[in-house]
Structures are given as structure tokens and as C-alpha cells.
Amino acid sequence: MALQLTEVFGFAPADRSAVATRHRKTAVCPCISLPCWKKFRAGGKTHGVCTVRPPTGEEVLVCPDRLYANDYQVIRDVAREAFGPEATIIHPRDLAVTQGQHHRVVAFGKRWGRELRVPKRSGSTTGSYAADWILAKITPAGVLEEFVPVEVQTMDTTGSYQREWYALFGLTLPPECNPTDPSINWENVNKRIIPQLLTKGNVYRRERLCKRGLFFVCPTPVYNRLIARLGAKLSEYPLQAGALTFRHYELGPNTHAGRLRALHCAGQFTTTVENLKEAFNSTLNLPAMNVMTSTIQRALGQKAGA
């Protein structure tokens, strides 16, 4: 059974409503109201795949813009968690017109002002780090009080779902296209996500005004895989400098044609960067001793353990 594409341009592929059809024809993302940037290499078609379901497993978001539905609700949620229920997100361009107002939080991020980058090491002129978002709480006079960095992560895929996409819409694959079978790139959790959280978490814990740590927003399956990979149980902490807060989201059930499925927060857990590091380096969840020796012996046709 192949990977199933469960949302394309925000809607189920079977949704033939006027709204869903318009977004497919114009290739505009309904979550951020901008042209979709996801294209197939072969043929160059904009495909708009938001969510997939593997043959065995739960549905998972594969486009970060799908998490920004309802006017960047996940970012507003983080602002309220970090700075209180009255926190109000504003665009950097609105600084002057909101001068004097209380509870302002300026959001810096992709397509929202700009990403704020810092050098990878002191004195470096090449390479830099950037959180996906920086939420900066300011005084009525516009002076920075504190800030919270936010990372937003969905899941990557390996191979290509181009064959599945073309079949959905009754199209013929381009002659130069010979896609390999698609699957979820869960190994990304080990290779990229956890190391990035450790590195960026250590950068931000040294910031005097980063008083509540780093937030990590992701789909629930990504969070579950990350926790399973660690093996050791994480300890829970309050928000503080050096904290790492996971907020994970799920899609609601299918809804009426022409309407986006709702996103809701399925859980939040706060630990520390140090605790994540200890769990990642733990030896409590390793495979059995000599497991690779036995695997090689079986590949050579020998009796394992001989």
C-alpha cells in the first residue's frame, strides 16, 4: 500500500467544493494566503501536499505552512503561554502605530517582517543561526523586555509522492519522471531535529532576556517519535531560562467540504536543554550487545553467535 496524500492545498483530494477547487487551480495556500512553494522537480508542477498517511501509521503534516492556519494561531498560542493571556502579536511594521499600547509582542519570522539571525560563533563572518520565529515582548514605549524563540517543525519525506499525486488528479507522469517510493523520513529526528534543539537551546540559554527558553512546535507524531528516540524519561520543569517547551498539534476530524480541518494543541511539555542532552546521550535504550555481529553473521550465512 502506497503513501496516501490526505490533504492537498489544505483540503482532502476528494473535496470538489468551489473553495478547494479554486485553491488547486491557483496554487495558493489557504493557510497563509500566499502561492504554494512546493514543486516537483520533474515537470515543475506545484503540488501543495500538506498532509500524508503512511501505509502503517498515523497521519502526519509534511508542510510547516499547514501549521500556520487560522492566522498563525500556533504562534499566538506560544505568545500567550510565554507572556500571559493578554499578549498581542503585532507585525514589525505596526510598531509605530501601536506605540503606547500594553502587552505587545513583535513577531519576527519568515514572511512576517524577517528572520533574525545570529553568527554561529563569536567573531564569525560566515554561517548563522536563526529561529523560525522570535517573539519579542516590548514595553508601551517600545523597549525590549524579553523574548522567546520558536522552532516550527513538520516532517520530511524520502523518495517522491509524485506518482501518487498525478494519479489522484488523473494526470500522466512526465517522461523524465521515475520516482522512488515515498516514505516518512523519521531518521530526521535523530540526525537533525534533536541536534538542532541542543545547539540552539544552548545559544539562547546564554541570552539575558530569553527568560522562558525555547519553544518547539510540531505535529504530535513528530513529538512522539522524538520522545521514543530519547529512551530516557525527561523531567518536567517550569518555564525558565534554558527551558525547552514542546507544543504538539493534531488535525481535527474531517469537516464539511470547503472548510479546513481544525488544528488543536494535543499537549505541552517543558523540560530543559540539559535534560534533553542527558536523555539523548543515555545508554539506557541501546540495542542488545553484539547485535551488529549477529546481523553480519546472518548476512554471511553463518549461525548467529557462532
Backbone torsions as a table, in degrees:
resi	resn	phi	psi	omega
1	MET	NA	132.5	-174.5
2	ALA	-84.0	166.2	173.1
3	LEU	-60.2	132.7	-178.1
4	GLN	-98.6	131.4	175.8
5	LEU	-89.7	111.6	-172.9
6	THR	-99.5	-18.1	173.5
7	GLU	-141.6	131.2	176.1
8	VAL	-130.2	123.5	-172.9
9	PHE	52.5	39.0	172.9
10	GLY	88.4	-11.1	-174.3
11	PHE	-127.5	158.5	175.5
12	ALA	-60.4	141.1	-179.7
13	PRO	-56.6	-27.9	-179.1
14	ALA	-80.8	-7.4	-179.3
15	ASP	-71.5	114.5	-179.3
16	ARG	-108.2	20.3	178.8
17	SER	-65.9	162.9	179.9
18	ALA	-61.6	-38.0	-179.0
19	VAL	-65.4	-49.9	-179.2
20	ALA	-63.4	-41.0	179.8
21	THR	-63.7	-39.9	179.6
22	ARG	-63.4	-42.0	-179.4
23	HIS	-67.4	-36.4	177.6
24	ARG	-66.8	-38.7	-178.2
25	LYS	-72.1	-38.8	-176.9
26	THR	-89.6	-12.6	-177.5
27	ALA	58.4	36.6	177.5
28	VAL	-102.9	131.3	180.0
29	CYS	-71.9	125.4	179.9
30	PRO	-74.7	-12.1	-178.1
31	CYS	-82.9	-35.8	-178.2
32	ILE	-122.2	0.9	176.4
33	SER	58.1	36.8	176.5
34	LEU	-131.5	158.6	178.2
35	PRO	-57.0	137.2	177.2
36	CYS	-66.6	139.3	-177.3
37	TRP	-100.2	-0.8	-174.0
38	LYS	-90.7	116.7	-177.5
39	LYS	-129.1	150.4	171.4
40	PHE	-77.4	140.9	178.2
41	ARG	-65.7	-45.8	178.9
42	ALA	-82.7	116.7	178.7
43	GLY	93.5	-26.9	174.1
44	GLY	72.5	13.1	-179.4
45	LYS	-71.0	138.5	173.0
46	THR	-78.0	122.1	-170.3
47	HIS	-103.9	-26.4	173.4
48	GLY	64.9	26.8	-179.3
49	VAL	-74.8	123.4	-178.6
50	CYS	-101.2	-42.4	-167.3
51	THR	-142.4	140.9	179.4
52	VAL	-134.1	162.8	174.7
53	ARG	-130.0	118.8	178.1
54	PRO	-69.6	163.0	-178.8
55	PRO	-54.2	-39.5	175.8
56	THR	-127.4	106.9	-178.8
57	GLY	146.8	176.8	-176.4
58	GLU	-94.0	162.2	179.2
59	GLU	-62.3	142.2	-178.9
60	VAL	-142.3	140.3	178.3
61	LEU	-75.3	135.8	179.8
62	VAL	-120.3	9.6	176.4
63	CYS	-133.3	122.8	-179.0
64	PRO	-62.8	-29.0	-179.3
65	ASP	-65.2	-22.9	177.0
66	ARG	-65.6	-26.8	177.6
67	LEU	-75.7	-10.8	-177.1
68	TYR	-95.7	14.2	179.0
69	ALA	-60.9	162.1	179.8
70	ASN	60.0	47.5	174.8
71	ASP	57.9	52.1	176.3
72	TYR	59.4	45.8	-176.1
73	GLN	-59.7	-37.4	-177.6
74	VAL	-63.7	-33.3	179.0
75	ILE	-72.5	-39.2	175.8
76	ARG	-64.1	-37.7	177.3
77	ASP	-60.1	-44.5	-179.6
78	VAL	-63.3	-42.7	-179.8
79	ALA	-58.4	-41.7	-179.8
80	ARG	-71.1	-36.6	176.8
81	GLU	-63.8	-41.1	-175.1
82	ALA	-79.7	-40.8	-168.7
83	PHE	-117.7	0.3	177.9
84	GLY	108.2	161.5	-172.8
85	PRO	-65.4	-17.0	-178.7
86	GLU	-91.6	-1.7	-179.3
87	ALA	-58.8	132.9	-177.1
88	THR	-124.1	117.1	179.2
89	ILE	-71.9	133.4	172.4
90	ILE	-129.9	155.3	175.3
91	HIS	-79.0	147.0	177.8
92	PRO	-53.1	-31.9	-179.3
93	ARG	-69.0	-15.2	-177.3
94	ASP	-94.4	8.0	-179.2
95	LEU	-56.5	-48.9	-174.4
96	ALA	-67.5	-42.0	-174.3
97	VAL	-76.9	-11.6	178.4
98	THR	-107.9	8.5	-177.9
99	GLN	-54.3	133.5	-179.8
100	GLY	96.7	-14.8	-179.6
101	GLN	-80.2	150.0	178.8
102	HIS	-91.3	161.2	171.5
103	HIS	64.8	25.4	178.4
104	ARG	-78.8	138.1	174.3
105	VAL	-128.1	113.8	-179.1
106	VAL	-83.8	126.1	-179.0
107	ALA	-101.4	121.2	174.0
108	PHE	-109.2	123.5	-179.8
109	GLY	-169.2	174.9	179.6
110	LYS	-58.9	131.1	-177.8
111	ARG	65.5	10.9	-179.2
112	TRP	-138.3	81.4	-172.0
113	GLY	79.9	-100.6	178.3
114	ARG	-168.0	159.6	172.9
115	GLU	-77.4	141.1	176.8
116	LEU	-100.2	123.4	-174.5
117	ARG	-112.6	150.1	176.5
118	VAL	-128.5	149.3	-179.8
119	PRO	-63.8	151.1	-178.4
120	LYS	-67.8	-27.0	176.4
121	ARG	-152.6	161.4	-176.0
122	SER	-59.1	129.2	177.9
123	GLY	83.1	-3.7	-177.7
124	SER	-73.9	141.0	175.8
125	THR	-110.7	-0.4	178.3
126	THR	-127.7	138.9	177.6
127	GLY	79.9	144.4	-179.6
128	SER	-157.0	162.4	174.8
129	TYR	-105.7	151.3	171.9
130	ALA	-149.4	131.1	167.2
131	ALA	-74.0	153.9	176.9
132	ASP	-60.1	-36.2	-179.8
133	TRP	-140.4	144.8	166.2
134	ILE	-120.3	122.2	177.5
135	LEU	-105.4	111.9	-173.3
136	ALA	-107.8	113.0	176.7
137	LYS	-81.3	130.8	-176.1
138	ILE	-126.9	158.8	176.9
139	THR	-77.7	168.2	175.4
140	PRO	-55.6	-26.8	178.7
141	ALA	-85.0	-4.3	177.5
142	GLY	93.7	12.9	179.8
143	VAL	-87.9	134.6	180.0
144	LEU	-64.7	126.9	175.4
145	GLU	-97.4	-49.2	178.6
146	GLU	-165.0	170.5	179.1
147	PHE	-145.6	161.2	177.4
148	VAL	-131.5	124.9	172.1
149	PRO	-85.3	146.5	-178.1
150	VAL	-132.1	126.2	171.7
151	GLU	-103.0	135.1	178.7
152	VAL	-119.1	124.1	-173.2
153	GLN	-137.0	121.6	167.7
154	THR	-101.2	-152.6	-175.5
155	MET	-120.5	143.0	174.7
156	ASP	-88.0	163.8	173.9
157	THR	-120.8	157.3	171.4
158	THR	-106.7	162.6	-175.7
159	GLY	69.2	-150.3	-179.9
160	SER	-148.8	137.4	175.3
161	TYR	-97.4	26.3	-178.7
162	GLN	-64.5	-39.6	179.3
163	ARG	-61.5	-44.3	-179.6
164	GLU	-64.7	-39.4	-178.8
165	TRP	-66.3	-46.6	-180.0
166	TYR	-62.7	-38.6	178.9
167	ALA	-64.9	-38.1	179.8
168	LEU	-57.2	-39.0	-174.1
169	PHE	-107.0	16.5	173.4
170	GLY	64.8	34.3	-178.0
171	LEU	-106.3	158.7	178.7
172	THR	-96.5	132.5	179.4
173	LEU	-60.0	142.6	174.4
174	PRO	-59.4	147.0	-176.7
175	PRO	-60.2	-28.2	-178.6
176	GLU	-85.2	1.7	-174.0
177	CYS	-97.2	122.3	175.4
178	ASN	-137.3	71.8	-171.1
179	PRO	-68.9	143.6	171.6
180	THR	-83.5	158.1	-175.7
181	ASP	-61.1	135.5	-178.2
182	PRO	-83.9	153.5	173.8
183	SER	-156.5	168.6	179.2
184	ILE	-79.3	134.7	-177.9
185	ASN	-88.3	67.0	-177.6
186	TRP	-64.1	-23.6	-179.7
187	GLU	-63.5	-16.9	176.4
188	ASN	-59.0	-29.5	177.9
189	VAL	-59.2	-45.3	-177.9
190	ASN	-74.2	-44.1	-169.9
191	LYS	-81.0	-32.8	-170.5
192	ARG	-126.1	-47.4	-170.3
193	ILE	-66.4	-53.5	-177.5
194	ILE	-63.6	-47.3	177.7
195	PRO	-58.0	-38.2	178.9
196	GLN	-66.1	-40.1	178.5
197	LEU	-62.9	-40.1	179.1
198	LEU	-65.6	-46.3	-178.1
199	THR	-65.4	-52.5	-177.7
200	LYS	-67.4	-35.2	177.3
201	GLY	-60.6	-39.3	178.2
202	ASN	-70.0	-33.9	176.5
203	VAL	-63.9	-47.8	-173.9
204	TYR	-77.1	-23.6	179.5
205	ARG	-69.9	-14.8	177.7
206	ARG	-90.6	1.1	-179.4
207	GLU	-90.0	122.6	-176.2
208	ARG	-57.9	-35.9	-175.7
209	LEU	-97.5	3.6	173.3
210	CYS	-90.8	80.3	-167.6
211	LYS	-88.3	-10.1	-175.4
212	ARG	-125.8	11.1	173.2
213	GLY	79.6	-166.8	-175.2
214	LEU	-100.9	137.5	175.0
215	PHE	-103.9	139.8	178.0
216	PHE	-124.3	116.2	-177.7
217	VAL	-107.8	130.1	-175.9
218	CYS	-158.0	166.9	171.5
219	PRO	-68.6	153.7	-178.2
220	THR	-57.5	-41.8	178.8
221	PRO	-60.1	-34.1	177.9
222	VAL	-67.3	-44.8	177.6
223	TYR	-60.1	-45.0	-178.6
224	ASN	-62.7	-40.8	178.5
225	ARG	-65.5	-40.0	-179.9
226	LEU	-62.9	-46.0	-179.9
227	ILE	-65.1	-40.4	179.1
228	ALA	-64.8	-36.7	-179.9
229	ARG	-64.7	-35.2	-176.9
230	LEU	-65.7	-37.2	177.3
231	GLY	80.1	-48.0	179.5
232	ALA	-88.3	146.8	-177.8
233	LYS	-74.1	131.8	176.5
234	LEU	-81.5	145.2	175.8
235	SER	-89.1	146.7	-179.4
236	GLU	-92.4	140.2	-178.5
237	TYR	-133.6	160.3	170.4
238	PRO	-77.3	166.7	173.7
239	LEU	-61.1	132.8	-177.8
240	GLN	-167.5	171.1	173.3
241	ALA	-60.3	133.5	-178.5
242	GLY	85.6	1.6	178.2
243	ALA	-76.7	157.9	174.1
244	LEU	-133.1	114.7	-175.4
245	THR	-110.1	122.0	175.9
246	PHE	-94.3	126.1	170.1
247	ARG	-121.7	119.8	-176.8
248	HIS	-118.4	144.5	-170.3
249	TYR	-123.2	151.9	176.8
250	GLU	-130.2	153.4	172.5
251	LEU	-81.6	142.1	175.9
252	GLY	-74.8	-179.2	-179.4
253	PRO	-68.0	166.4	177.3
254	ASN	-56.6	145.1	-177.1
255	THR	-125.3	-168.6	-178.9
256	HIS	-64.7	150.1	177.7
257	ALA	-56.3	139.5	178.3
258	GLY	86.1	2.6	178.8
259	ARG	-121.2	139.2	177.1
260	LEU	-70.7	141.5	171.7
261	ARG	-66.5	141.9	-177.4
262	ALA	-73.0	150.7	171.3
263	LEU	-105.4	135.2	174.9
264	HIS	-136.1	149.0	179.3
265	CYS	-73.7	122.8	-178.4
266	ALA	-94.0	-7.8	179.1
267	GLY	168.6	159.1	175.8
268	GLN	-140.7	139.6	-179.9
269	PHE	-145.3	129.9	180.0
270	THR	-114.3	127.0	174.3
271	THR	-128.3	-155.4	175.7
272	THR	-126.2	160.0	176.9
273	VAL	-59.4	-40.9	-179.6
274	GLU	-63.6	-41.0	179.0
275	ASN	-65.8	-38.8	176.4
276	LEU	-62.5	-42.9	179.2
277	LYS	-60.7	-45.5	180.0
278	GLU	-62.1	-41.1	-179.8
279	ALA	-68.5	-39.5	-178.9
280	PHE	-64.3	-36.1	-178.6
281	ASN	-92.1	6.2	-176.3
282	SER	-66.6	148.1	175.8
283	THR	-103.0	16.4	-175.3
284	LEU	-85.5	-9.6	-174.8
285	ASN	-128.5	33.6	-179.6
286	LEU	-82.8	156.9	174.8
287	PRO	-67.9	171.8	-178.3
288	ALA	-60.4	148.7	178.8
289	MET	-62.2	139.5	178.9
290	ASN	68.6	19.4	-178.7
291	VAL	-65.2	-35.3	179.8
292	MET	-70.2	-37.6	177.0
293	THR	-58.8	-46.2	-179.9
294	SER	-63.7	-37.8	179.5
295	THR	-64.6	-42.7	179.2
296	ILE	-65.9	-41.2	179.9
297	GLN	-61.5	-42.5	178.8
298	ARG	-64.8	-37.8	178.8
299	ALA	-65.5	-28.2	178.1
300	LEU	-87.3	0.5	-179.4
301	GLY	81.8	13.6	178.6
302	GLN	-94.7	160.8	175.7
303	LYS	-73.6	125.4	-179.3
304	ALA	-60.5	136.8	178.9
305	GLY	85.7	1.7	-179.1
306	ALA	-72.7	NA	NA
